[in-house]
Structure formats: structure tokens, C-alpha cells
Amino acid sequence: MRILLVNPPNSGRSIPEERYGITSLKQIFRGEPLGLEVLAASLSKHEVRILDLKVVPQLLEETLELFAPDIVAFTAMTCEAQAVLQLASQVRACDERILITVGGVHASSDPEFFNREMIDWIIIGLGVQSFPLLAEALERGLLVEIDGVARSQAGKKLVYRPRSFSQDDLLTISPRYDLVHEYRPSYILETLGLQLGFVSTAAGCPFDCSFCCIGPLTGGRYFTAKIENVIRDIQRVPTPVIRLVDANTFGKPKHAEELARAIGHYGIKKQFIADVRSDTVVLHPQLMRQWREIGLRAVIIGFEEIDDSALGAMNKKNSAATNKHAIEILHDLGITIVGDFIISPDYREEQFERLDAFVQAQAIELPMYTVLTPLPGTALHREVRDQIILDDLDYYTLTNAVLPTYLDEQLFYQRYADLLAKGHRSAKV
């Protein structure tokens, strides 16, 4: 079969820009669609293409005409979900014989959202095993029940059998990096002029923070890829800087140690950016040193908040003291810190000031700020759904307040924008 995998265009909207003319909150980073590259590799029996509409947003209809796919498969983050419905309708209008599927984070967190007439099938969680089975069944004209796949039934509740994820749901062959060759020059962090390639070392996360949507992708489990497979992919990606796109690259320290040794053994001379928890840094400083020696350039740490009560409310299972200790260790090692902080809509002016003072005092090289957003499917969404004042998913970009703000809304966004501007003035990675 001919299968077209589609990365949707940038589609999120901005309250501060639309209502108050504040444009400085835009953070432009266009990265390769690794999930689709992984999925493409699992479809080796079929002719597969990737269409990245974030790079070429106007080419859907032309690609449909030239490639004539049997299946079009979309991926979608929450802020892209409504755009995918529109694109699916566009595909249906072009050729009603095309079968349309959707997967990714939002489909896994809230599959009922896609239970609509323009969607045929919904892939829930990792699709490395389930999507090829679906493609085979569709090619043979069979209607079979596949774990982790739901058939859309507009007007009725979805009925499907959840997949029990295991190590087998990780790809064993290399992602189809070749399918995005024409787009690769566009995969760059524009503000810093940094081109990144993506490699995955793990799937899922062993923690369950209330605001996070990673858990549904693996049914709450955490798996690490085979060392030899990660080494193969690092060597294949043609960029000198590799972003390890795991929710928690060092979730299993022993695996991380083995990977670092293998990178050194093979003489790989690349730089790495990885996600790590602050408690892992504190418990395993030797692991950080080991990675620094083989090219760890920066770590992304979800500090989220600066006091224990706020961290506890997020089920972060961490402490402010541990965060500070981790910062000291990383600075001593010369590892750049990309610090993620979550700003609650109920922030007062003094909380903005305290956060700013903390970031300056701790000399965090690149602070990243998002607005606390109750993404569908998360524990946070279940807790506060009655307080949500904006249901339009186009605004669920993590830079809009969809809950009421304590401050005047315009003042809230101005303080938010000021934090970003100050933090990025001399930022480095």
C-alpha cells in the first residue's frame, strides 16, 4: 500500500498576541517528526512518504495527487488536534477512498476527540506494532480487532481493546531519517542558530506528574532501547548535535551508563542534549560527569516550581533543595542548564518576582517558561476541568492561560513576556 505520514502545520494560537499585541512569546523551533520516522520504519512492506507541513504547509493537495496514497496517517499534539480534523476533511474531499488514521500524543490521551466522521482509525499509544497490523488488515480487506487501535464510530462511544505495551513496542531497526532529507535544513532552533538531529533512547517515563501527557503513550510504563540500536541511530543522524528526545533519558541510570561507555568506545564525536530529573543528577553525579566527558552539552530539567508545596501539588516527587543541589553539580561540571518552569495562572506579582530572582541567582543559562495547562487526559485536567474557561484546543500551546488568571489578564501576559525576554537575552545552549 502507499502510506502518507503527515506532520501537521504549526497551528497553535496566541491570546497575548491576538488580544494585546504581545508577540515575544513565540518560541520557534522546528524539529524533525521522529515519531513518523519511527512509524515509517515499521512499515517496510509498504511504500511510505513523510509530508512535513510545518516546513511546506501548502503541499497537502499536491502530494495527495502525485503520490495517490491508500492511507493518510496524521500525528497530532493537543494544539494541533483541531487542525488535523480540518486536514482530514480536506483529504476526504480530495479522494473519499483514502483511509484516514490519526495517532500521537492527543490521540493517545483523548482518543474520543477523534471519534468523528472524517477519521477512520485511531492509533492509541505507540504504533510500531499496531499500525503495521492495521495496514496489513486494510490491504487484505479484513476488519480485525487490533490492540491499541480504535475504529471511529461517529455518534457512538469508541470500543477498543487497549494495548499492553512492552519492550517489543520499541523500534529495533533505524528510523527512516532518509524520508525527511529534503526538510532537514529547516530543523533548527532559530534564535540560537542551532541545528539538531533527534534520537530516542527510551519511551515513556517512570514518573507520573499531574500535568504531563507522556504516560498514555506507553500505558504508564518506561522502556529503554537496546544500546546498539541507539549507537546506530546516533551515527546515522547527519548533525553534530543530537537531541535525545526522551521524557527522561536517564530514567534507568545503569542503561545511561552503558550508553555513555558505548559512545566513548565507538569514538563518536558529537554533542548531546538530554532530559534529566534533578534528583537523578544529585543521586548520580558520576553519571553526569561520565556523560560530560563523551559530549553532553546541555540538560533539560523540569524544575517546574521553586517551592515544595507547588511541587507537591504537581505530584513531581521532588524538592526545591534537590533542584538547587543539582544546579550546583551541573555548573561545577560545565553542563549548560535548560530549566523548564511552569507559571500558574493564579500567580501574583510577587511570585513572578520570586521566580525571576531565583533564575538570576542560580544563573540558569536558558530558562524556559510555560503556562500551566490542563491537557486532556492528564490528572490535572481531571482535577480542574470545571475551572477551565477556554476549551478551544488551538490555544493549548502551553503559552496561554486556559484557566482564570489572578492578575489582570494583560498584566499576567506582560509579566510572562518580560520573564522570557530577560531569560533569553543572553541565553546559550
Secondary structure, DSSP 8 states (H G I E B T S, - for coil): -EEEEEE-------HHHHHH---TT---B----HHHHHHHHTTTTSEEEEEETTTSTT-HHHHHHHH--SEEEEE--GGGHHHHHHHHHHHHHH-TTSEEEEESHHHHH-GGGG-STT--EEE-S--TTHHHHHHHHHHTT-----TTEEE--TTS----------GGGS--S---GGGGTTTGGG-EETTTTEE-EEE-SEEE-S---TT---GGGTTT-EEE--HHHHHHHHHHS-SSEEEE--S-TTSSHHHHHHHHHHHHHTT---EEEEE--HHHHHH-HHHHHHHHHTTEEEEEEEEE-SSHHHHHHTT----HHHHHHHHHHHHHHT-EEEEEEEE-TT--HHHHHHHHHHHHHHT-SEEEEEE----TTSHHHHHHGGG-----GGG-SSSS--S--SS-HHHHHHHHHHHHHHHHTT---
